[in-house]
């Protein structure tokens, strides 16, 4: 498998996931400014001309949530995704798609001070999204209780981003404790080290 990525982008989600999965993979570092993302060859892999993207033989996958779901299903012993037929798969998929559909949109609402009726916005509202995130990780420690999954990679990464970079999440001790558990994972720390090494001096 080949992961197309760049540091300090949404590709971190997939970098962390790949480190959790333990599958062999190659990293293709992409420049955000040299035009390579706009090339015809790359647009055939990711028509959005963004990172991340994944190639696995003849299969290409774009969008970080889709990549996380795809790789999680391939991980040995189902360690990152409950298999089809497992009752936990419903909650797992809910967590995965809730993050992809709602969390970043809620951040935009908060940052841009948008005033959208909750019934009109697909994510409801920023506060509702944060409340649902807390519900998803209760009783915890992970979305699936004792079992860590790709849903935690997506949700944990975005909550970390909202707390530490955007600073839109405050006074949410349940979410703060969850993010602390995420960043303490060895795979998260390996992904951070890979990013740090790739950043220009």
C-alpha positions, -999 to 999 in steps of 0.1 A, spaced: 0 0 0 12 35 -7 -1 65 13 1 99 -3 5 124 25 19 157 37 27 169 72 3 192 90 -27 182 69 -57 160 74 -35 132 62 -24 128 98 -55 108 104 -44 82 79 -8 83 90 -18 75 125 -42 48 113 -15 31 92 8 30 122 -20 14 143 -28 -11 116 7 -27 115 4 -34 78 34 -28 55 30 5 36 50 31 17 48 68 23 48 92 -6 55 127 7 36 152 -14 44 189 -18 14 213 -13 30 240 -34 48 225 -64 18 216 -85 21 178 -81 -14 176 -64 -29 192 -95 -12 168 -120 -33 146 -141 -17 115 -126 -25 125 -90 -60 138 -100 -67 102 -112 -61 91 -76 -77 119 -58 -98 143 -79 -100 167 -50 -63 173 -55 -56 170 -18 -39 146 6 -44 119 18 -49 92 -9 -41 55 -8 -31 31 -35 -34 -6 -28 -26 -25 -60 -54 -16 -85 -75 0 -57 -73 37 -50 -91 54 -21 -94 91 -13 -109 109 17 -93 102 51 -124 86 66 -127 62 36 -90 53 39 -93 46 76 -123 24 70 -106 5 41 -74 -1 60 -91 -10 92 -110 -38 75 -76 -52 63 -59 -50 96 -50 -84 111 -75 -100 135 -100 -72 131 -81 -51 156 -93 -18 142 -128 -26 129 -155 -51 140 -163 -75 112 -196 -75 94 -220 -94 116 -204 -81 148 -230 -61 168 -203 -35 176 -200 -27 139 -230 -4 140 -216 18 167 -182 17 150 -197 30 117 -217 56 136 -186 70 152 -166 69 119 -193 87 99 -203 110 127 -168 124 128 -165 127 90 -199 144 86 -202 165 116 -171 175 136 -152 196 110 -184 213 99 -191 222 136 -156 237 138 -163 259 108 -196 270 123 -178 280 155 -148 297 139 -169 316 113 -196 325 138 -222 311 115 -258 313 125 -276 284 110 -308 268 124 -299 235 140 -326 217 120 -311 230 87 -275 221 94 -265 185 88 -244 186 119 -271 203 140 -249 227 160 -214 229 175 -227 223 210 -248 193 198 -218 178 181 -197 181 212 -224 166 233 -227 137 209 -190 132 209 -191 129 247 -219 104 244 -199 83 219 -170 79 243 -191 72 274 -184 50 293 -152 47 274 -123 46 273 -130 43 235 -160 45 212 -163 7 214 -157 7 252 -125 -13 260 -117 -17 223 -98 9 203 -109 13 166 -105 34 135 -134 54 148 -111 66 176 -85 76 151 -109 98 132 -126 113 163 -95 116 184 -75 133 157 -102 159 150 -109 166 187 -71 170 192 -71 195 163 -101 214 177 -85 217 211 -48 224 203 -48 242 169 -82 257 164 -88 261 202 -126 259 197 -131 231 222 -128 244 258 -142 233 292 -149 197 280 -130 175 305 -145 143 291 -132 151 257 -99 164 270 -93 131 289 -102 112 257 -77 131 236 -50 126 262 -56 88 259 -53 91 221 -21 111 221 -5 86 246 -9 58 221 25 47 207 11 47 171 0 84 175 35 92 188 51 74 159 30 93 134 40 126 151 76 117 148 72 109 111 56 142 106 83 161 125 110 144 104 92 154 72 88 191 81 113 215 66 140 226 90 
